[in-house]
Amino acid sequence: MSTRSSRAGRSGGVSSSACRRASTAISCSRRSRPRAARTPRCSTAPTKTARTAYAEAVEGYRASWALAPPRSYGRLVGLLKAAVLGGAPRPAADEVRAALRDDPDADGSPVAAYVLAVAALIAGDDEEVAARAATMEPRGEAFERTAAALRALASGDGDAYATALAAIEADFAGRDEHLTGVAIADTAVMLELLAAERGLAVRPDSPLLPAV
């Protein structure tokens, strides 16, 4: 087996482990927040158990990224999403931006644009959010919906954000299987946590958004 193939194999195994940890964290969050207890004033802070599981997921994605072949930007998406859901977004956002700062392939990648747009939103760099969203949109479908939500949050357009979030939630609702193995719109939950920081959270009445 070549060094590249061996590295890719190890990276895939680590990535699968990170995904399982993220699934555990999401399950902990879901169990800790009964649907009936959700109100507009309900805290979005994860429980101690969920925080630990999310932190483990972040470490797993970080290890997977270190072993991954070039352009494996999905590992960084997983890392940043787990960090946001775990209540520690800023250090992860800074880490992602530093990791891709000198990456020659990142500028043309919709996946890299996605993670960099989220990182920029966390950092308050709203102009970069719009630029990265423009790179995401040609990929279509999920990328286009998420780009619209990120752009709306960056511009403070609550109506546009609510429309985009509803489209994202509807897409998750139509799925028979979920990447994490848990029926939750994790992208929408992440966006809602970021929206709450800007006073734009929608808090839809949906079983797929139990942590909001």
C-alpha positions as CSV (number, residue, x, y, z in Angstrom):
1,M,0.0,0.0,0.0
2,S,1.3,3.5,-0.9
3,T,2.0,6.1,1.8
4,R,-0.8,8.2,0.3
5,S,-3.3,5.3,0.4
6,S,-2.3,4.3,3.9
7,R,-2.7,7.9,5.1
8,A,-6.1,8.2,3.4
9,G,-7.2,4.9,5.0
10,R,-6.1,6.1,8.5
11,S,-7.8,9.4,7.9
12,G,-11.1,7.7,6.9
13,G,-11.1,5.7,10.0
14,V,-10.4,8.7,12.2
15,S,-13.1,10.6,10.4
16,S,-15.6,7.9,11.0
17,S,-14.7,7.9,14.7
18,A,-15.2,11.7,14.8
19,C,-18.6,11.3,13.1
20,R,-19.6,8.8,15.8
21,R,-18.6,11.1,18.5
22,A,-20.6,13.9,16.9
23,S,-23.6,11.6,16.8
24,T,-23.1,10.8,20.5
25,A,-23.0,14.6,21.3
26,I,-26.1,15.3,19.3
27,S,-27.9,12.5,21.0
28,C,-26.9,13.9,24.4
29,S,-28.1,17.3,23.5
30,R,-31.4,15.9,22.2
31,R,-32.0,13.8,25.4
32,S,-31.1,16.8,27.6
33,R,-33.6,19.2,26.1
34,P,-37.2,17.8,26.0
35,R,-39.2,19.3,23.3
36,A,-41.9,20.6,25.7
37,A,-39.2,22.5,27.6
38,R,-38.2,24.5,24.6
39,T,-39.1,28.2,24.9
40,P,-37.8,31.4,23.4
41,R,-35.9,31.9,26.6
42,C,-34.5,28.4,26.9
43,S,-30.7,28.3,27.1
44,T,-28.9,26.9,24.1
45,A,-25.8,26.0,26.2
46,P,-25.1,22.3,25.9
47,T,-25.0,20.1,29.0
48,K,-21.7,19.0,30.5
49,T,-22.1,15.5,28.9
50,A,-22.8,17.0,25.5
51,R,-19.9,19.5,25.8
52,T,-17.5,16.7,26.5
53,A,-18.8,14.6,23.5
54,Y,-18.6,17.6,21.2
55,A,-15.1,18.4,22.4
56,E,-14.2,14.8,21.6
57,A,-15.7,15.1,18.1
58,V,-13.7,18.3,17.5
59,E,-10.5,16.4,18.5
60,G,-11.5,13.6,16.2
61,Y,-12.1,15.8,13.2
62,R,-8.8,17.7,14.0
63,A,-6.9,14.4,13.9
64,S,-8.7,13.3,10.7
65,W,-7.8,16.6,9.0
66,A,-4.1,16.2,10.0
67,L,-4.0,12.8,8.2
68,A,-6.3,13.6,5.3
69,P,-5.2,14.1,1.7
70,P,-5.5,17.5,0.1
71,R,-8.9,19.2,-0.3
72,S,-10.5,17.1,2.5
73,Y,-12.3,20.2,3.7
74,G,-15.3,18.2,5.0
75,R,-13.2,17.3,8.0
76,L,-13.0,21.0,8.9
77,V,-16.7,21.5,8.4
78,G,-17.3,18.7,10.9
79,L,-14.8,20.3,13.3
80,L,-16.3,23.7,13.2
81,K,-19.9,22.5,13.4
82,A,-19.1,20.4,16.4
83,A,-17.4,23.4,18.0
84,V,-20.4,25.6,17.5
85,L,-22.8,23.0,18.8
86,G,-20.5,22.5,21.7
87,G,-20.5,26.1,22.7
88,A,-16.8,26.9,21.7
89,P,-17.0,28.4,18.2
90,R,-14.4,31.2,18.2
91,P,-11.2,29.1,18.8
92,A,-12.3,26.6,16.1
93,A,-13.1,29.5,13.7
94,D,-9.7,30.9,14.2
95,E,-8.1,27.5,13.7
96,V,-10.0,26.9,10.5
97,R,-9.1,30.2,9.0
98,A,-5.4,29.7,9.9
99,A,-5.4,26.2,8.4
100,L,-6.7,27.4,5.1
101,R,-5.0,30.7,4.8
102,D,-2.2,29.4,2.6
103,D,-4.1,26.6,1.0
104,P,-4.0,27.2,-2.8
105,D,-7.0,25.0,-3.4
106,A,-9.3,26.5,-0.9
107,D,-10.4,29.6,-2.9
108,G,-12.1,27.5,-5.6
109,S,-13.7,24.9,-3.3
110,P,-17.4,25.2,-2.3
111,V,-16.8,23.1,0.7
112,A,-13.8,25.2,1.8
113,A,-16.0,28.3,1.1
114,Y,-18.7,26.9,3.4
115,V,-16.4,26.4,6.4
116,L,-14.7,29.7,5.8
117,A,-18.0,31.5,5.6
118,V,-19.1,30.1,8.9
119,A,-15.7,30.9,10.4
120,A,-16.0,34.5,9.1
121,L,-19.5,34.9,10.5
122,I,-18.2,33.8,13.9
123,A,-15.3,36.3,13.7
124,G,-17.6,39.1,12.6
125,D,-16.1,39.4,9.1
126,D,-19.3,39.9,7.3
127,E,-17.8,41.0,4.0
128,E,-15.9,37.7,3.8
129,V,-19.1,35.8,4.5
130,A,-20.7,37.3,1.4
131,A,-17.7,36.5,-0.8
132,R,-17.5,32.9,0.4
133,A,-21.3,32.5,0.0
134,A,-20.8,33.4,-3.7
135,T,-18.4,30.5,-4.1
136,M,-20.8,28.1,-2.4
137,E,-23.9,28.9,-4.5
138,P,-22.8,27.3,-7.8
139,R,-22.7,23.9,-6.1
140,G,-26.5,24.2,-5.8
141,E,-29.1,22.6,-3.5
142,A,-27.8,22.4,0.1
143,F,-24.9,24.7,-0.5
144,E,-27.1,27.3,-2.1
145,R,-29.6,27.2,0.8
146,T,-26.9,27.4,3.4
147,A,-25.2,30.2,1.5
148,A,-28.4,32.2,1.5
149,A,-28.7,31.7,5.3
150,L,-25.2,32.8,5.9
151,R,-25.4,35.8,3.7
152,A,-28.7,36.9,5.4
153,L,-27.1,36.6,8.9
154,A,-24.1,38.6,7.8
155,S,-26.3,41.4,6.4
156,G,-28.8,41.3,9.3
157,D,-31.7,40.3,7.0
158,G,-34.0,38.4,9.4
159,D,-36.7,37.7,6.8
160,A,-34.2,36.2,4.3
161,Y,-32.6,34.2,7.0
162,A,-36.0,32.8,8.2
163,T,-36.8,31.8,4.6
164,A,-33.4,30.1,4.1
165,L,-33.7,28.3,7.4
166,A,-37.1,27.0,6.6
167,A,-35.7,25.6,3.3
168,I,-32.9,23.9,5.2
169,E,-35.2,22.4,7.8
170,A,-37.5,21.1,5.0
171,D,-34.6,19.4,3.3
172,F,-33.6,17.6,6.5
173,A,-37.3,16.7,7.1
174,G,-37.4,14.9,3.8
175,R,-34.4,12.7,4.4
176,D,-34.7,9.0,5.3
177,E,-31.2,8.9,6.6
178,H,-29.0,11.4,8.4
179,L,-25.2,11.6,8.3
180,T,-24.8,11.5,12.1
181,G,-27.4,8.7,12.4
182,V,-29.6,11.1,14.5
183,A,-32.7,12.8,13.1
184,I,-31.6,16.3,13.6
185,A,-31.0,19.3,11.3
186,D,-27.6,19.9,12.6
187,T,-26.8,22.6,10.0
188,A,-30.0,24.5,11.0
189,V,-29.1,24.1,14.7
190,M,-25.6,25.5,14.0
191,L,-27.1,28.4,12.1
192,E,-29.7,29.1,14.8
193,L,-26.9,29.3,17.5
194,L,-25.0,31.8,15.3
195,A,-28.2,33.7,14.6
196,A,-29.0,33.9,18.3
197,E,-25.7,35.8,18.8
198,R,-27.1,38.4,16.4
199,G,-30.6,38.5,17.6
200,L,-32.0,36.8,14.5
201,A,-32.9,33.3,15.7
202,V,-36.1,32.0,14.4
203,R,-36.6,29.1,16.8
204,P,-38.9,27.1,14.5
205,D,-41.3,24.6,16.0
206,S,-39.6,21.5,14.6
207,P,-38.5,18.1,16.1
208,L,-35.4,18.4,14.0
209,L,-34.2,21.4,16.0
210,P,-34.4,20.2,19.6
211,A,-31.5,22.3,21.0
212,V,-33.0,25.7,20.0
